Structure formats: C-alpha cells, structure tokens
Amino acid sequence: MLSRQRLFWRLRPYDLPGSDRAFLRACRDNCAYHIRRCPGYAAICKHLGFSPDQLQTMEDLAKIPVIPTLFFKRKALFSMPQRRMAMKVTSSGTSGRFSRIGFDWGSILAEAPMVINLGFRHHLVSSKPAHCVILGYKPHKSNHTGVTRTMFGLSHFSPPLSRIYALHMVDDGTYTPDLDSVARALKKLASSRFPTRIIGFPSYLWFGLRRMEELGLRVKLPKGSRVILAGGWKQHSAQEVDKSTLYTLVRQVLGIPEENINELFGAVEHPVFYNTCRRHHFHLPAYGRVIIRDPDTLEPRPMGRAGLVNLISPLMCATPTLSVMTDDLGYLTPGEQCGCGISTPYLTILGRVGMGDIQTCAAGASELLGKGEAF
C-alpha cells in the first residue's frame, strides 16, 4: 500500500495542510483494503451505507465508521491471517478486558520512520549512551502489552547502557513494583558520567519520587538526563496530580529541568506518535487526525468544545483501526495559541469516562458494537 508509505515517510511531521492529500488517499486505500479483507468491517460499512469513494475532502473523514476501543476489548477483528502478521499486541487490560491488535510488516515499516522523524524533531534522539530506568513492565514472554513494547522501544532513542525496571513479574503472573530498588539505582546513577533516561508511567514516576522523599534521597542526575512519560494513570487515577506538580518534583528530587521532560499520547489501537512540545501540548502530527465528537449524537464538535476523542490514522492493515473512538474526553485548540512554533492544533485530554458511560451516551458506537458481536 504505497499511499501509506508516502504518508508516513514524510519529513515534515507537522505540515498538516501539505499532508492532507496524502492522508486522504491513504485513508481511502486503507478503508477499501479492510472492506475487502475483513467481513466484519465490511458489514459495519454496509450497515452505515459507507464506501471509500465518499472520502473526497478532509471533512469527509468524519463519515468513516467509528469503532469504539470497547469493541476491540470484546471482539478480535483482523483483516489478514494471523500467521501473516508481524506481531500481535494487547492493551493493558486495566478494565478487565484488553484489545488484541495485529501489526502487519507494512505498518512496522511505516511506523519506524514516523517515530525516528518525530524523535529528532523533539530532540529525543541522541548518539550519547544513556542508562535507562523504565517505570513500567519488565518484558516477559507472557506479556504482550503494547505499552511494554513501546517503553522498550523508547529506550533505543539513545544507545542503552543498562535497563532497570520498576515492575517485575511474580510467581502468579502479575507484576509488582519495586520502587526502593529504583531509588537506590538513581542514587548510584547520579555519579555516572552518562545521562539517565527515565521512561514510563507518570503514576509510578510520582510514586517513586515520593518514595525517594520519604527515604531522604535527592540527587542531581548527569547533564542531558531526560524523562519520557508514556501511558496514563489508569488504575491510579484517584492519585493523579497535575503536570506542574509532577514536573516540579522531578526538578527538586532528580535535578532534571522541565524542558527535558516529554510526554507521549497514544493507544494500542492507534499507535501514532503524539509527543508534547516544549509547552507540553500534544500537537497533531501529519500521520493522524483527531475529531472531537458529541457524546450523545457522535456529531463532530468545533474547535474548543469538549467531547469524545476520535482518532484516525491509515497505519494498520492487520486490524481495521482506521477510525477508533477512545474512552477519553478532550478538546482541540488552535496551534497558534500554544506559542511553541508548531502551528497544528493540539489535543488536551480531560480524563476518561467509564465503559458503561461509553455504551450509554455514545448510542451510535454502541449500536456498531452490538452489530459486531455476530462477526
């Protein structure tokens, strides 16, 4: 699918107007592919009277059938035999269910230049080796979560000298945190001549920093050390703190300035690389688009109005994730209001709604889900 490669190999990651034509073509081709290869997706499109030919302008992206992430948590939906997939990954399953998403080789070949391009754009790529402290799951053969794959991949933005993990699998197959070991490791790494890269969940960064304060540990990590946050607070949402509070504690306990803190946004159903700018906003890259939808009607909402976050990208061929509805609430803001120099709109996430809320208020999405149970 050459149209996908042309889009994801673009060298100007925030040129939305310049990428519109390529994006629209890739979406048409991707949609047609899934209709041909996935009976379930074809049935959804037929039920809604949708065909790829209807995608003539960027406004038409709103017509693409929207599949809730809840659908993928209940039903595996693939557009190619599993033996042909490069790999399968799952969501974290914190709600008790998890999505199963297949990656084709073409998506990996398209995803890699996107990540490298944006990594350079946000100064994450460095030739200087670094120690990696990963506040996430230590890889295990039984762990297929996308976030584990992502955090391991992020450790390659600079040559990794070591990897220290905060979450280790125990005998019953669950993970348990060992924040004391992480605290001791950070104290030791403060005397290294190489920088440290802390990668992981913001919740465990917060818990780890608080634990270091309890132990009376404050360090100054070497120059060039960074924090790269991936994943949300999930089951720790009750303890969530605002970014400014977290970033202040990072500076106080680790000596890492705020400009060296990056945060990523994405989903296993939408593995597009959204990275915060220097003002900590998620600007839309050329490889994905976002529509904010009214929770009751699913109609698109204008800039600045809050609603359900609909993510669109023609990246995946193994699984029909062209247009997915998350359980996130958010809104878009014109890029000019940020002041960082990136002109594309930026996405603000307000929080999550429960699965029950998605089923209740997103009536159209629930109808699609009900139809999909028979596939």
C-alpha positions as CSV (number, residue, x, y, z in Angstrom):
1,M,0.0,0.0,0.0
2,L,2.2,2.8,-1.3
3,S,-0.1,5.6,-0.3
4,R,0.5,4.6,3.4
5,Q,4.3,4.6,2.9
6,R,4.2,8.0,1.2
7,L,2.3,9.5,4.2
8,F,4.4,8.0,6.9
9,W,7.8,8.7,5.3
10,R,7.1,12.4,5.1
11,L,9.9,14.5,6.5
12,R,7.8,17.5,7.7
13,P,5.9,15.9,10.7
14,Y,3.7,18.9,11.4
15,D,2.7,20.0,7.9
16,L,-1.0,19.2,8.1
17,P,-2.1,21.2,5.0
18,G,0.8,19.7,3.0
19,S,-0.1,16.2,4.0
20,D,-3.9,16.4,3.6
21,R,-4.0,15.0,0.1
22,A,-1.7,12.1,1.0
23,F,-3.6,11.4,4.2
24,L,-7.0,11.3,2.4
25,R,-5.6,8.9,-0.3
26,A,-4.1,6.6,2.3
27,C,-7.4,6.5,4.3
28,R,-9.4,5.6,1.1
29,D,-6.9,2.8,0.3
30,N,-6.9,1.6,3.9
31,C,-10.7,1.5,4.1
32,A,-11.0,-0.3,0.8
33,Y,-8.5,-2.9,1.9
34,H,-10.3,-3.7,5.2
35,I,-13.7,-3.9,3.4
36,R,-12.2,-6.5,1.0
37,R,-10.4,-8.5,3.7
38,C,-12.5,-8.2,6.9
39,P,-16.1,-9.4,6.6
40,G,-17.0,-7.8,10.0
41,Y,-15.7,-4.4,8.9
42,A,-17.4,-4.7,5.6
43,A,-20.7,-5.4,7.4
44,I,-20.3,-2.3,9.5
45,C,-19.6,-0.1,6.5
46,K,-22.6,-1.6,4.6
47,H,-24.9,-1.1,7.6
48,L,-23.9,2.6,7.6
49,G,-24.1,3.0,3.9
50,F,-20.4,4.0,3.7
51,S,-17.9,3.4,0.9
52,P,-14.3,4.7,0.5
53,D,-15.4,6.7,-2.5
54,Q,-17.2,9.1,-0.1
55,L,-13.8,10.3,1.1
56,Q,-13.3,13.3,-1.2
57,T,-12.3,16.1,1.3
58,M,-10.8,16.2,4.8
59,E,-14.2,16.9,6.2
60,D,-15.4,13.6,4.9
61,L,-13.1,11.8,7.4
62,A,-15.9,12.2,9.9
63,K,-18.0,9.8,7.7
64,I,-15.7,6.8,8.3
65,P,-17.3,4.3,10.6
66,V,-16.1,4.8,14.1
67,I,-15.3,1.7,16.1
68,P,-15.0,2.1,19.9
69,T,-11.9,0.7,21.6
70,L,-14.5,-1.2,23.7
71,F,-15.3,-3.2,20.5
72,F,-11.7,-4.5,20.3
73,K,-11.9,-5.3,24.0
74,R,-14.8,-7.7,23.3
75,K,-14.1,-9.0,19.8
76,A,-10.9,-9.7,17.9
77,L,-11.2,-8.2,14.4
78,F,-8.5,-8.9,11.8
79,S,-8.0,-8.2,8.1
80,M,-5.4,-10.9,7.4
81,P,-4.5,-14.4,8.7
82,Q,-2.6,-14.2,12.0
83,R,0.2,-16.2,10.5
84,R,1.0,-13.3,8.2
85,M,1.2,-10.7,11.0
86,A,4.5,-9.4,12.2
87,M,3.1,-9.5,15.8
88,K,0.1,-9.1,18.0
89,V,-0.1,-6.8,21.0
90,T,-2.7,-6.1,23.6
91,S,-3.9,-3.2,25.6
92,S,-3.0,-3.1,29.3
93,G,-6.4,-4.6,30.3
94,T,-6.8,-2.5,33.4
95,S,-10.6,-2.6,33.0
96,G,-10.6,-6.4,33.0
97,R,-10.7,-6.7,29.2
98,F,-8.0,-6.0,26.6
99,S,-7.8,-5.2,23.0
100,R,-6.0,-7.6,20.6
101,I,-4.4,-5.7,17.8
102,G,-2.4,-7.2,14.9
103,F,0.6,-5.4,13.3
104,D,1.4,-6.2,9.7
105,W,5.0,-5.7,8.4
106,G,4.0,-2.7,6.3
107,S,2.7,-0.9,9.4
108,I,6.0,-1.5,11.2
109,L,8.0,-0.2,8.1
110,A,5.7,2.9,8.1
111,E,5.8,3.4,11.9
112,A,9.6,3.3,12.2
113,P,10.3,6.4,10.1
114,M,7.5,8.3,11.8
115,V,9.0,7.6,15.3
116,I,12.5,8.5,14.2
117,N,11.4,11.6,12.4
118,L,9.4,12.9,15.4
119,G,12.2,11.7,17.8
120,F,14.6,14.0,16.0
121,R,12.0,16.8,15.9
122,H,11.6,16.7,19.7
123,H,15.4,16.2,20.5
124,L,14.9,12.7,21.9
125,V,17.4,11.1,19.6
126,S,21.0,11.2,20.9
127,S,24.2,9.4,20.0
128,K,25.4,9.6,23.6
129,P,24.8,6.4,25.5
130,A,22.4,6.5,28.5
131,H,21.3,4.4,31.4
132,C,17.5,3.7,31.2
133,V,15.3,3.4,34.2
134,I,12.0,2.1,33.0
135,L,9.0,2.7,35.2
136,G,7.0,0.0,33.5
137,Y,6.8,-3.7,33.0
138,K,9.9,-5.8,32.6
139,P,9.4,-7.8,29.3
140,H,8.3,-11.4,29.7
141,K,7.4,-14.0,27.2
142,S,3.8,-14.0,28.5
143,N,3.5,-10.2,28.4
144,H,2.1,-9.0,25.0
145,T,1.0,-5.5,26.1
146,G,1.7,-2.6,23.6
147,V,2.9,-0.3,26.4
148,T,5.7,-2.8,27.3
149,R,6.8,-2.8,23.7
150,T,6.6,1.0,23.5
151,M,8.7,1.6,26.6
152,F,11.4,-0.9,25.5
153,G,11.4,0.8,22.1
154,L,11.8,4.3,23.6
155,S,15.0,3.1,25.3
156,H,16.6,3.0,21.9
157,F,16.5,6.7,21.2
158,S,20.0,6.7,22.7
159,P,22.3,3.7,22.9
160,P,21.1,2.0,26.1
161,L,23.9,1.2,28.6
162,S,21.6,-0.6,31.0
163,R,17.9,-1.1,31.7
164,I,16.5,-1.1,35.2
165,Y,12.8,-1.9,35.5
166,A,10.3,-0.9,38.3
167,L,7.7,-3.6,37.7
168,H,8.7,-7.2,37.9
169,M,6.6,-10.3,37.3
170,V,6.0,-12.6,40.3
171,D,5.0,-16.2,40.5
172,D,1.3,-15.8,40.0
173,G,1.9,-13.9,36.7
174,T,1.1,-10.5,38.0
175,Y,3.5,-7.5,38.2
176,T,4.7,-5.9,41.5
177,P,6.6,-2.6,41.8
178,D,10.0,-2.3,43.5
179,L,10.4,1.4,43.9
180,D,13.1,1.1,46.6
181,S,15.4,-0.6,44.1
182,V,14.7,2.1,41.6
183,A,15.5,4.8,44.2
184,R,18.8,3.1,45.0
185,A,19.7,2.8,41.3
186,L,19.0,6.5,40.7
187,K,21.3,7.4,43.6
188,K,24.0,5.3,42.0
189,L,23.4,6.7,38.5
190,A,23.8,10.3,39.8
191,S,27.6,9.7,39.9
192,S,27.8,8.3,36.3
193,R,29.4,10.2,33.5
194,F,26.5,9.2,31.3
195,P,23.0,10.6,31.4
196,T,19.9,8.7,32.7
197,R,16.7,8.4,30.8
198,I,13.6,7.7,32.9
199,I,10.9,6.1,30.8
200,G,7.5,5.1,32.0
201,F,4.1,5.6,33.6
202,P,3.6,9.1,35.2
203,S,1.9,7.4,38.1
204,Y,5.0,5.4,39.0
205,L,7.2,8.4,38.5
206,W,5.1,10.2,41.1
207,F,5.1,7.3,43.5
208,G,8.9,6.8,43.0
209,L,9.7,10.5,43.6
210,R,7.5,10.5,46.8
211,R,9.3,7.3,48.0
212,M,12.7,9.0,47.4
213,E,11.5,11.9,49.5
214,E,10.4,9.5,52.3
215,L,13.9,8.0,52.2
216,G,15.5,11.4,52.2
217,L,17.1,10.9,48.8
218,R,17.6,13.9,46.5
219,V,20.0,13.5,43.6
220,K,21.3,15.5,40.6
221,L,21.3,13.3,37.6
222,P,24.0,14.0,34.9
223,K,23.5,16.7,32.3
224,G,21.4,15.5,29.4
225,S,19.2,13.2,31.6
226,R,15.6,13.1,30.4
227,V,12.1,11.9,31.5
228,I,9.9,10.4,28.8
229,L,6.4,9.6,30.1
230,A,4.2,7.1,28.3
231,G,0.8,5.7,29.3
232,G,-1.7,7.3,31.6
233,W,-2.6,7.0,35.3
234,K,-5.1,4.2,34.6
235,Q,-6.0,2.4,37.8
236,H,-4.2,5.1,39.8
237,S,-6.4,7.9,38.6
238,A,-7.5,8.7,42.1
239,Q,-3.9,9.8,43.0
240,E,-3.4,11.7,39.7
241,V,-1.6,15.1,40.1
242,D,-1.4,17.9,37.6
243,K,1.7,18.2,35.4
244,S,3.2,21.2,37.0
245,T,3.2,19.5,40.4
246,L,4.9,16.4,38.9
247,Y,7.4,18.4,36.9
248,T,8.4,20.5,40.0
249,L,9.0,17.3,42.0
250,V,11.2,15.9,39.1
251,R,13.3,19.0,39.3
252,Q,13.6,19.0,43.1
253,V,14.3,15.3,43.5
254,L,16.3,14.4,40.3
255,G,17.6,17.7,39.1
256,I,16.1,17.3,35.7
257,P,14.7,20.6,34.3
258,E,11.2,20.9,32.9
259,E,12.4,21.3,29.3
260,N,13.9,17.8,29.5
261,I,10.5,16.2,30.2
262,N,8.5,14.7,27.4
263,E,5.1,13.0,27.4
264,L,3.6,10.7,24.8
265,F,0.0,10.1,24.0
266,G,-1.4,7.1,22.0
267,A,-3.3,3.9,22.2
268,V,-2.6,0.3,21.2
269,E,-5.5,0.7,18.7
270,H,-3.9,3.9,17.4
271,P,-0.1,3.7,17.6
272,V,0.7,7.2,16.2
273,F,3.5,9.1,17.9
274,Y,2.0,12.1,19.7
275,N,4.7,14.0,21.6
276,T,4.4,17.1,23.8
277,C,6.0,20.3,22.6
278,R,8.2,22.5,24.8
279,R,5.0,23.9,26.3
280,H,3.7,20.4,27.0
281,H,0.9,20.3,24.4
282,F,0.0,17.3,22.1
283,H,0.1,18.9,18.6
284,L,-1.4,16.7,15.9
285,P,1.2,15.2,13.6
286,A,0.7,14.6,9.8
287,Y,0.3,10.9,10.4
288,G,-3.0,11.1,12.4
289,R,-6.1,13.3,12.7
290,V,-8.4,13.8,15.7
291,I,-12.2,14.5,15.7
292,I,-13.9,15.5,18.9
293,R,-17.5,14.1,18.9
294,D,-20.6,14.9,20.9
295,P,-21.1,12.1,23.4
296,D,-24.9,12.0,22.7
297,T,-25.0,12.4,18.9
298,L,-21.4,11.5,17.8
299,E,-21.5,14.6,15.6
300,P,-18.2,16.4,15.3
301,R,-17.7,19.3,17.6
302,P,-16.0,22.6,16.8
303,M,-12.5,23.6,18.0
304,G,-12.5,24.3,21.7
305,R,-15.6,22.2,22.5
306,A,-15.1,19.1,24.7
307,G,-16.2,15.6,23.7
308,L,-15.2,12.0,23.0
309,V,-11.8,11.7,21.3
310,N,-12.0,10.0,17.8
311,L,-8.5,9.1,16.5
312,I,-8.0,8.5,12.7
313,S,-4.9,7.0,11.0
314,P,-4.4,4.7,8.0
315,L,-1.4,3.0,9.6
316,M,-2.7,-0.5,10.3
317,C,-3.7,-3.2,7.7
318,A,-3.8,-6.3,10.0
319,T,-6.6,-4.8,12.1
320,P,-9.3,-2.2,11.0
321,T,-8.3,0.6,13.3
322,L,-8.7,3.4,10.7
323,S,-11.1,5.4,12.9
324,V,-11.4,4.5,16.6
325,M,-13.3,6.1,19.5
326,T,-11.4,6.2,22.7
327,D,-12.9,6.5,26.2
328,D,-11.0,9.8,26.6
329,L,-12.7,13.2,26.8
330,G,-10.8,16.1,25.3
331,Y,-10.8,19.1,23.1
332,L,-8.7,20.7,20.3
333,T,-7.1,24.2,20.4
334,P,-5.7,26.1,17.5
335,G,-1.9,25.7,17.4
336,E,-1.2,29.4,17.2
337,Q,-2.4,29.7,20.8
338,C,0.4,27.5,22.1
339,G,3.3,29.7,21.2
340,C,5.8,26.9,20.7
341,G,6.1,27.4,17.0
342,I,4.2,24.4,15.9
343,S,1.1,25.5,14.0
344,T,-1.1,22.4,14.1
345,P,-4.0,22.1,16.6
346,Y,-3.2,20.5,19.9
347,L,-5.2,17.9,21.9
348,T,-6.0,18.3,25.6
349,I,-7.1,15.2,27.4
350,L,-9.5,16.0,30.2
351,G,-9.9,12.4,31.6
352,R,-11.6,9.1,30.9
353,V,-15.2,8.0,31.0
354,G,-16.1,4.5,32.1
355,M,-17.0,1.8,29.6
356,G,-20.6,2.0,30.9
357,D,-20.7,5.7,30.1
358,I,-19.4,5.0,26.5
359,Q,-22.2,2.4,26.0
360,T,-24.8,4.7,27.4
361,C,-24.0,8.1,25.9
362,A,-22.4,7.0,22.6
363,A,-25.5,5.4,21.2
364,G,-24.2,5.1,17.6
365,A,-21.0,3.5,18.8
366,S,-22.9,1.0,21.0
367,E,-25.1,0.1,18.0
368,L,-22.0,-0.7,16.0
369,L,-20.6,-2.8,18.9
370,G,-23.8,-4.7,19.1
371,K,-23.7,-5.5,15.4
372,G,-20.1,-6.6,15.7
373,E,-20.8,-9.3,18.3
374,A,-22.1,-11.5,15.5
375,F,-18.9,-11.4,13.4
